[in-house]
Amino acid sequence: MKKILNFKVIIIGLAIVLTSIAIFLFAYIHFLKKNNFNRPFKIGFAMSTLKEERWFFDRKYLIDAAKEKGFEVEWTNANENDMTQYQQVKYLISKGINLLIIVPSSYDSAKNAIELANQKNIPVICYDRIALDANIDAYVGFNNQKIGEIMAKYLLKQSPSGNYVFILGNPKDYNTHQIKEGYRKILTPYINLGKINILLEDYCYKWKKEYAYEYVAKLLQAGKRIDAILAQNDSLAEGAISALAEKRLAGKIPVVGQDAELSACRRIVNGYQLMTVYKPIRKLSELAIEISEKLIKKEKLPSSKNFINNGYKMVPAYLVEPIAVTNRNMKLIIEEGYHSYEEIFGK
């Protein structure tokens, strides 16, 4: 009888132990799920737009680079709307992101969305565009002043004097102002000497090429002579060239842009656009993921020679150098795998 009681006590004890272990394992698994320890790091990519061709490359390359590191990417597109981007960042945070990469829709309004990430201690990287008065950990972009300088130098080779038209991008995009600083640095001496006359210098809200078309069309209708056009991206260059084409002036007036869009590369080889500034997006995306990994794992960031004062702090800036592309070095675009020979030349 005593042996039976002892056996029962042992059985009950084992049952209690096993039950305790089961409860502990259940609680531990729940804890892991709650704290996302059982999934890869997740990056939120808050894009401003997909209107221009280049942004499809940014999205693809960034996701590919993240996958190579074992990271997941959740992306959104705000269509250049500040409130939409704010709501989308809130959504990304709700999905448990470990880091936010944001392309600000507006340099002055993005701080509101970024503050949401700050409140959750989520690191923030500004990609391609800088946000002002915001607490960001790093900026990854292109040397925009250099882009402006390249544009100005190529126009000077073709038109060292005369009436210049400057078609600027979105005034709420800080890149617009940096590019302006770049071309002004090169052209101001010529302007001061009276060699270059500014016929027009105006912005295109949300980078809409319709503005570029209207600016050039109105100047031509008014009988103004245009000797050179600096468009701050290839889409705006397309708008300007469309207006020139209506007066049979396409190819007779030098036009420059940036982004190396496929249509721009075709215009260059056909003689309608002088030059485009190619920005190695794959390199930029890979750099963004490299910086992301450091921030997520709380490791020291790579040293940088460049810092940008965004009004909140000195932000470490990691800049990729742009490259001028003309009909003489179009093979670079093909070698980089950005566009194929058949796409550009139609053969």
N, C-alpha and C positions, 0 to 999 in steps of 0.2 A: 504493500500500500504506500509505503514511504517512497519507494522507487518510482511509483506512478506519479506521485505528487511532484517529485523532483523533476521528472520528465516533462510534466505539464508546465512547471515553472520555467524550464529551459526553453520549451516551445514558445511560451508567452514572451519570454525575454528576447528570443530571436525575432519574433514577430514585431516587437516594439522597435528593435534595432533596425530591421529591414524597413519598417514604416518610416522611421526617422530618416534613414538614408534616402528613401524615395522622396520624402518631403523636401529634404535638403537639395537633392538633385533637381527637383522641379523648380524650387525657388532659385537655384543657381542658373538654370537654363533661362528662366524668366528674366533674371538679372542681366544675363548676357544679351538677350534679345532687346531688353529695354535700353541698354547702353551701347548697342550696336557693335559689340565686340566680335560678333560672329559674321561680320560682312566686311567687304573691302572698303577702303576709304572712298568717300563720295565727294565729288567736286560739283558745285553748282556753277553753271556758265550762263550768266545773265547777259544775253546779247541785246544790242540796241536795235539792230535791223538785219534783214537779209535782202534788202532791196538791191544792193550792188552785188555783182558777181563774186567779188573777192571774199565776201563773208561766208559763202558756202565752203570755200577752201579753208578758212579759219576754223569753222566748225568741224570739218572732216579731220583736218590735221591735228587739232587739239584733242578730239576724241580718240584718234589713233594713238597719239603720244601717251595719253592717259592709260589706255588699255595695256600698252607695253609695260607700264609700271604696276599694273594690277588695280588701277583705280577705275571707278565708275564715274560717268558724267551725266548729270541731269541738266538739260539746257532749255532756255526759254528765249522768245523773241518779242521785244516790246514794241516793234514798229515805230521807233523814235518817239514813244509816248512816255513821259515821266511817271505819270500815275500808274500806267500799266506796268512799268518796270518795278515800281515800288511794290505792287501787289505780287508780281512774279518773284521778287526776292523773298517776300514773306512766304510764298509757296515753297520755294527752294529750301528755306530754313526748316519748314515743317516736314520736309522729306529727309531731314537728318544729315544735311551736308556737313562735311568737315572743313570746307574752305569755299569761299566765294570768289569767282573770277567775274568781273563786271566790265562791260563796255558801256560807259555812261551815255544815256540818251542826251543829257545836258550836263555840262560840267558843273553847273551851280546847283542843280536839283538832285543829283545822284547821292548827295550826302545823306538825304533822308532815308534812302534804301540801305545805304552802307551802315547807318546807325543801327538798323535792325540786326545786322550781323555783329556789330560791335557789342550790342547788349547780350549776345549769346557767346561772346568770346570766340567768334569764328573769324579766322584770318581772312583778309581781303586783298586781292590783287586787282589793280586797274589794268585792263588789257587794251592796248592801242590808243585809248583815250584816257586822259587824266581827269579825276574828279577834284574839284577845289573845295577847301574848307572841310575835308573829310579825313577821318582817321583810317588810312590805308597802310598796309604793310609794305607794299612794293608796287612799282609801275613797270610794266613790260610793254615796250612799244618800239616804234621806229624813230630815227633821228629826223624829226619833222623840219627843223631849220635847214638841215642838209638837203631835204627834198626841195624846199623853196630855192635854195642856192643853185641846185642842179638845173631846175626849170629856168631860172634867170640866165644862167650861163649859156644854155643852149639857144635861147631866144636871141641873146646878144650876138651869137655867131651869125645868125641869119639876118637879124635886124638891129644893127648897132645904134640906130636912131629911128625916130618916127613916133607914130601914135600907138600906144600900148593899151590893151584891154585886159583887166585883171578880173577874172570871174572866181570869186571866193566861195567856199563851202558854207556850211551851216554856222551862223555866228555863235551858236551854243555849243559848238564843238571846239575844244581848246586847240586841237590840231590845226584848225583853220588859221588861228592867230599865230601859231608857231611857224607855219609855212609862210605866212605873210612876212614875219620877221626875217625869214631866210631870204626871200627874193628882194625885200627892201634893202637888206644889207649889201647886196650886189648891185642893185639898180639905182640906189639913192644918189651916188655921185653923178650918174648920167642924167638923172632927173634934175638935180641942182644946176647942172651945166646947160640945161635946156635941150639936151640931145634927145631925151625921151619925154614925150608928153603923155600924161595919163588921161586917156580919153574916157575911161570908165573904170571904176574899182568898186564892185558891189557884191553883196552876199546872195547866196542861194539857200533859202530856208529849207532845212531838212535835206540838203544836197539835191534838190530837184532840178533835173536838167531843163525843165520847161523855162526856168528863169534864165538860164544861159542862152537858150534859143531867143527868148524875147529881148534880152539885152543887145545881142548882136544884130538881130533883125531890125530893131528900132534905130540903131546907129546907121545901118546901111540904108534904111529908108530915108533917113535924114541927110543922106549924102556924105556921111563922114568916111574918111579914109582910115582904114585899119591896117597897121603894119605888123602887129604881133598880138597873139592872144595867149595868156597864161590862164589855164583852167585848172582848178585845184584837184580835180580827179578826172578820170576818163569819161565818166558819164556826163559831166559838165562839158568836156571837150566835144563829146558827141552832139550835144545840144547846140554848141557854138558852130560846129562844122555843118550841121544841118541848115543853119541860117545862111552860112557862106555858100553852100551848094545851091541855094535858091537863086543866088546872084552869080552863079558860075565862078565862084571864087575859091571853092574848096581845093586845097593843094597849092594855091597861090599865096596864101597867107600862113605863116608858121603858127602852129597850135601845139601846145604841150599839155600833158595831163599826168596822172599817176594811177597806179594799180595794175597796169599791164593786163587789162581786160582783153578778152579774146577779140572783141570788136575793134578795140584800139590797136592791137597788134596787126589786125587785117588792114586797118586804115593806114598804118605806118608803111607796110610793105606795098600798099597801093598808092602811096604818096600824098595822102590826105591829112595825115598827122605827122608832125616832126619827130616827137619823142614821147615816151611814157616812162615814168619812174617805177621800176619794178621793186617790190618790197617782198623779200623772201619770207613768205608766211609760214612755211613749214618750220623754218628756223625759229621764228617768233613763237609758234605754238609749242615747240619742244622746249624752248627756254621757259615759257610760262609754266609748263608742267614740272620742269626741274626746280623752279622756285617754289611751286606749290608743294612738292614733296618735302622740301626743307622746312616750310612753314608748318605743314601738317605734323611732321615728326619732331617739331620744335628744335630743329638743328640750326646752326649758324648759317646765315645767308652768304652767298658768294660775295666777295668784295666788289664794289662798284666805284668807278671814277665819277659817275654822274649822279646828281641829286636834284630833285625838283621841289621847290618850295610851293606847296599847293595851298598855302594859307593856313594850314593846320600844323604842318611839320615839314621837315626836310625828308622827302621820300626817296629811298634808294631807287634809282632808275636803271633798268637794264635795256639798252638800246641796240637795235639791229640796224646796220647800215643799208641805205637804199642804193639802187643801181640804175643808172640811166640806160634805157634800151632804145635803139634806133634800128633802121633797116640793116645797119652794118653788123650789129651783134645780136640779132634776133635769135640766133642759134642758142643763146644762153637760156632763153625761156623754154626752148625745146629740151635742152640738156637737163634743166632743172625738173622736167616733167610737169611743168605748169600748164602748158598747152602742147599739143602734138604738131608735127610738121603739117600733117593733113588738115588739121583744124585751122591753122594759120594761112597756109598757102592754097588750100582747097584742092590738093592733088593726092 
